[in-house]
Amino acid sequence: MPTAEQHGIKEHSDGRFGYVPVQTRSDRFASVNVADFGPVTGREAVWKLSPVKKFTDLTAGVLDGSEYPVESSRVAGVSVAWVDRTDPRIGSAGAPEERASANAWSSFEKALAITISGEEAKEVTVTRAGLGSGARGAHTIIEAKPFSQAILILENTGAARLSENVEIILGESANLTVVSLQEWGDTAVHLTNHFATIGRDARLKHIVVSLGGSIVRVNPSVRLAGIGSDTELLGLYFADAGQHLEQQVFVNHVAPNSRSRVTYKGALQGQGARTVWIGDVLIGRDAAGTDSYEQNRNLVLTEGTRADSIPNLEIETGDIKGAGHASATGRFDDEQLFYLQSRGISEDEARRLVVRGFLSEIVQQIGSPLLEERLQAAIEAELTATKDN
């Protein structure tokens, strides 16, 4: 059983010196079979910052992989249907690198397939609500046909204990925005891995919004496989007392002349609020002309919180346009607060304006006016709760 790989080490190439650290992010062990992974201990590279004892049912238990209730808006050029495990698209975007993901992959009976076609712009919402308290595994396929355009909103609400995999496949010149919206109930646990592969001259905007739930872990991995492919990965999260919100992002530049931008912003309030952001960018040896940048910003609103922010950048070719990363975690900017207060705004209102402005950068890039308005209201509700506490 390949437990060594799950600790971020592999057998030395000459076979004489035991195990050595995995040198490149893309070298991590991957398998769709849960039996190929050892038990989760919390010492593994992918789990070391996660509260693994709180979701052993998702990593080690039996998962319900049956179909679940789903609602979707009816839009021309978009189909939503259940498909068998034999569907040829399954496995084309990626494979699990950890046990919870593999457990979901081994457990699902049918996959939810969302297929988008047609060059006209469109918006569709797919909603899951109240999946229950039992441990569940799920699989979703999102395919954007060549030259298609759409905004796809994935809404999650209510109770759940869910491990799932989402595969996103973009054909040539497709332009797709995927918004993963986590507004789960207070006790929900959601572990999900999004695997995306982007074709020639295609563009993916991937937006993660995590507001609800007890433990929410959304890990997007994007493979820029086609020449001229482009991705923008955005994230917004607001952690309250006792809440654990985690994102592990991987951008793999494979093809030449590809572009990526990663921007995640979060706020923390209340005792025990915890956020984790890990950003890995790999520029491969054949990815000449790459243009890449990633950043993570965290705003601490109260005492007793913790934000982990770890950007990583690997470059295997010197022929690039640019690459960089940045990370910052801090409190309010005193100069901004002073400026607002000097114009007659109270301290409490000034703080709320600063936070709204900080997070609105992400909201305003979604491209759906109704959803943007709804999220602005949700952020305001979070800030009101801060004031009341």
N, C-alpha and C positions, 0 to 999 in steps of 0.2 A: 504494500500500500504506500503510495508516494507522499507520505506525510512531510518529508523533508522539503519538497517544493512549496508546501503551504507555509513554511516558516521563512520563505524567501531565499532558500539555498538550493543548490543542485550539485550533482556529482561532478567532481573535477574531471576535465577532459582527458587527462592522462590516466585516470583510474587509480592513482596511487595516494592522493592526499585528501581523501574523504570528500567533504562538501565545502563549497565556496559560495559566497553571496551571488545571487542573480545579478548580472551586470546591467541588463537593459529591461525597461518596463515591459516590452513586448515578449520577453522570454519567460514570463510567469507561466506556470503550469495551468492548463485549462482542460476541462473535460465536461461532457454533458451527463456523465454517469456519477451519481452521488457516491457510489461505492468506491470511486477512485480517490475520494478525499477522506482524510483522517478526521477524528473528532475535533471540534472547535474548542480550543483552550483559552483563547484570548492572547496568546503569544504570537500568533501568526501575523504576518505583515499587514494583511487586509483587515484584521480584527482587533489590533492592539489598542485602538482608541474607542472601541465599541463596548457597550454593556452586555456582553455575550450571555451572561447567566440569565438575563431577562427574556431571552427568546430561544431557549434550547428546543422548544417544540418545533421551531421553524428550521433549525439546523440539524437536529438529530431525530425528530419525530416523524410520524407518518402524516403526509399532507393530503387533504381532500383536493383532488384535481378535477373535479366535475365542473360542468358549466355553471355559471352564476348569472343572476339578473343583470342586464345591461340595457341602458336606454341611449338612443342616439337620434340626433336631429336628421331629418330626411333632406338630403341635398343632392342635386343632380351631379353625377360624376363621382359619387362616393358610395361604396358598398361596405356594409358591416355584417360579417357572417362568421359562424363557427366552422373551422376546417379541421380535418384529421391530422394526426401527427405525421402522416406521410406527405404532407404538402411540401413541395420542393423548396419553398422559400425558407422553411424552418432550418435554422443553423447557418444561413448564408451571411448573416451580419456579425456573428461572434459566438463565443462559447463561455461558459462559467469559469471563473477563476477562484471561486470559493464555494463552500459546502451548501450554504443556504440557497444560492442560485442554482447549483446542481440538483439540490433536492426538489426545487420547483420544476426544473427541467425534466427530471425523472418521473414526476408525479402527474403532470397535467394530462388530461384525457383528450381534449380538443383545444385548439388555439383560436383566439379571437382575431380574425383577419380584417383589417381596415385597408381597403384598396382605393386609391385616389387616381383619377384620370381626368383629362380635359385641360385645355390651356387657359380657360377662364378662371379668375380668382374666385375662391369659395371659402366658407367657414363652416366647420362641423364640430359639434360637441358630443362626446361620448361620456356617459355618466355611470359610475358604480356607487351604490349606496347600501350600507347595512349588510356587509358580507358575513356578519355574525362573529361569535367569539371562538369558533373552532379554527385550528391551524389549516391554512389553505395554500395551495400552489397554483400558479396561473402562468399563461404564456400569451403574448400579444404580438401580432405581426402588423407593421405599418408599411405599406408599399406605395410610393409615389411614382407613378409611371413616367416615362420620359416626357419632358416639357409640361408636366402638370404643375398646378399652383394651388396651394391651400393653406389655411390655418386650421390646425387640429387641436382641440382642447380636450384633455383627458381629466375629468373631474373625479375626485375620490372623497367620499363623505361617509359619516356614520362609523359603526364598529367594524373592526377587522383585525385579524392576525394573518398577515399575508406575506408570502415570499413569491416573487414573480420575475419574469424576464420579458423585456420588450425589445423586439427587433425592428429597426427602422432601415428601410432600403430605398435609396433615391436613385432613379434612373437618370439618364443623360439630360442635363439642362432642367431638371425638376427644381422647383422652388417651394420648400415646405417649412412651415413653422409648427413645431410641436410644443404645446404648453402642458406640462404635467403639474396639476394643481392638487396639493395635498391639504384638504380641509377636514381630515378625519376627526372622529370623536376623541375625547380626552384620553381614553385608554387604548387606542388603536396602536398596533405595531405593524410597520410596513417596511419591508426590505425589498428593494427593486434594483435591477441592473438593466440599463438601456444600452443596447448595442446598435450602432449606426454605421452604415457603409454608404459613401457618397460617390456617385458616378461623375463622369466627365462634365465639367462646367455646371454642375448641380450645386444648390445652396440649401443648407439646413440651418435654421435658427431653432435652437433647443432651449426652452425656458423651464426651469424648475422653480415652483413656488411652494414652499413648505411653511404652513402656518399652524395646522392642527396635528393631533396625534401625540402619543406618549414617546414613541421611538420611531423616527422616520429616517431611512437611509436610502438615498437615491444616488446611484453611481452611473453616470453616463460615460460610455466609451465610443469615440468617434474615429472611424478610419477613413481618411481622405484618400480614396483609392483611385479617383479619376483625375486626369490632367485638368487643372483649373478649378478643382473642387473647392468649396468654401463653406466654413461653418462658423456660427456665432453661438457660443454657449453662455447663457445668462442664468443667474440664480438669485432668488430672493427668499430669505428665511427670517423668522421672528420667533425666538425661543423664549418661552415663559418658564416659571419655576418648575424644576423637575423634568423638563422636557429635553430630549436628546435629538438633535437634528444634525444629520451627517450627509456629506457629499464627497465622493471620491471621483474626480474627473480625469479622463485619459483622452488625449488628442494624439493620434498617430498619423503623422504626415508621411504618406507612402509615395504619392505621385508628385511630379514636378509642378511648380507654379500654383501650389495650393495655399490657402489662406485660412487662418483661424484667429478668433478673438474669444477670450474667456473672461467674463466679469461676473463675480458672485459677491453679493452684499448682504450682510445680516445684522440683526440687532438682538441683544440679549437683555433680559430683565428677570429678576426674581431669584431666590435662593436655589442653587442647583441647576440653573439653566445652562445647557451645554451645547456647543456647536463644534463640528469638525469639518474642515475643508482641506482636501488634499488634491492638488492639481499637478498632473503629470503631462508633459508635452514631449513627444519624441519626434525629431526630424530625421528621417531615415536617409541612408546614403544615396538613394535615388531621387530624393525630394529637392532637387535644385530649384532655386527661385522661391523658396518658402517664405511666407510672411506670417509671423506668429507672435501673439502676446497674451499673457494671462495675468489676472489680478484678483485678489480677494481683499475685501474691506469689512471689518467688523466694528460695530458701535456698541460699547458697553454702557448700559443705562443704570444699572444698580450694582451693589456689592453682591458677592456670592456666586458670580457667574464664571464660566471658563470657555474661551474660544481657542481652538487649535487651528492653525493655518500653516500649511506646508506646501509651498510651490516647488516643483522640480522641473528642470529643463535639460533634455539630452539632445545633442546635435552631432550627427554623424557625417555631415558634409559642410564644407566651408563656403559653398556657393548658395548663399541665402540672401534674401532681401532684408530680413531683420527678424530678431527673436528676443524676447525678454519676459520677465515676470516681476511681480510686486505683491507684497502682502503687508497689511497694517491692521492693528487692533488698538482701539483707544476710546477715550471718553469724549464728551462734547468739546467742540472747539470754543474756548472761552471768548475769542475775538468775535466769533459769529453771534454768540449769546449777547455779548456787550453791545454789538451793533444793533441788534433787534431791540434790546431793552432801552437803548438810548433814544429810540423812536417811539417810546411809549407802550411797548408790548410787554406784558407781564413775563416773569421768568418761566412759569409753567407753559405758557403759550409759545414762548420763544423756543423752548426745548422741543415741543411737539412739531413746530415748523421745521426745525433743523432735521429731526428724524424723518419727517415726511419727505423733505427734499432729498435726503440721503438715499432713501429707498425708492423714490419715484423715478429715478434714473432707469431702473429695471422695468418698472410697470409701464412706463411710456413707450417702451420698445416692443410691446406685445403686438400691437397692430389691430386689436379688437377693442373699439371704444367702450362697448358694454362691459366687457371683462375688466378693462382698465379702471373703469368707474367703480366696479364692484370691489376690486382689490384695494383701491384707495380708501374705500369705506372700511374694509377689513383692517387695514393698517391703522386707521383712525380709532377703531374699536380697541385694538391692542394698546394704543397710546392712552386711551381713556382708562383702560384697566390699570396701566402703570400709575396714573395719577391717583386713582382710587385706592391703590395699595400703599 
